[in-house]
């Protein structure tokens, strides 16, 4: 009886331990006073999600006017902006945009490097010549590249959400853009008693709360396109800026996401159809064999 009680107690402890492990990301976040980023609604989330082209264009505008001063985007080419499933800029717009950048090229016939206007096939040139120069201009740490930042930054939502996030068709993989949106909106005055060293800023969503990057944007800093009444199509606020640039970063990290989803959907339909055909063929073939076996049963019975 005593042994049975000990086993029962051990089982309960194991279950509680498993639950605490499942909740460990949220607990670890709370341990240093962090706030978990809220889950947002994104047009491209889910199996049938699609990028909002107008939002991607606004996000690129925020990147170009604000973020590109510090953050590079080395893996994205100008021509990607005109590809299907992206911001949907025209070829002439991309050509004109690329020409506004200066790209280092070479060597020429004399063996020297030279600078020329950008072309659609070029990738976005970084704002600094190297990581050392970027670090020197930004408090000793180079700003991360924008190309795959939306995939590199993430967080765990804890138990039981980390289980549902991994489920097919209903899973959620937009934690990275949730975090980016929250981080841009997370700058605030530190609580009383919190010491913030010089050159560091308080952000309630950043792990540890102390971040070297200053508040990058404020309300009204980027002027969006206006409608017929001369009013902005969307609010010119930090919340909207962060939504738009986070969506653009999601596209930059996976510019062919729409094509991948379309291909995946066609593959699933093909596999469903193939499964039906295989079942029909199997039933047709083995039904004839089953009839022959059934016809032999009386003779086998007599022989027995």
Number of C-alpha atoms within 10 A of each C-alpha: 6 7 8 9 10 11 12 12 11 12 12 12 12 12 11 12 12 13 14 15 14 19 18 17 18 19 15 13 18 13 11 11 15 18 17 21 23 12 15 15 10 17 13 17 16 16 16 12 13 16 20 18 17 13 21 25 20 24 24 23 20 23 23 13 13 15 16 19 12 20 20 21 22 15 15 21 19 21 20 21 24 19 15 14 18 24 23 18 18 13 15 11 16 20 18 14 15 22 15 11 15 14 19 13 13 13 10 9 7 7 8 9 11 11 10 12 13 22 21 21 14 18 18 21 19 18 14 16 9 10 14 13 14 21 15 11 14 16 13 12 15 18 17 14 15 24 22 19 19 24 18 13 14 17 17 17 20 19 17 11 14 17 12 12 17 12 10 10 10 12 16 17 14 23 22 20 28 25 24 24 26 25 18 22 22 19 20 11 12 15 9 6 6 9 10 14 10 7 12 14 19 24 26 24 24 22 16 14 19 19 19 17 16 14 16 12 17 14 13 12 15 17 14 17 11 11 10 7 7 8 11 13 12 14 14 16 15 19 15 18 29 22 26 24 25 29 30 31 26 24 24 26 20 17 21 15 19 20 12 12 16 12 11 13 14 12 12 11 11 12 12 12 12 12 12 12 12 12 11 11 12 11 12 11 10 11 12 11 11 11 10 11 12 10 11 10 11 11 9 10 8 7 7 6
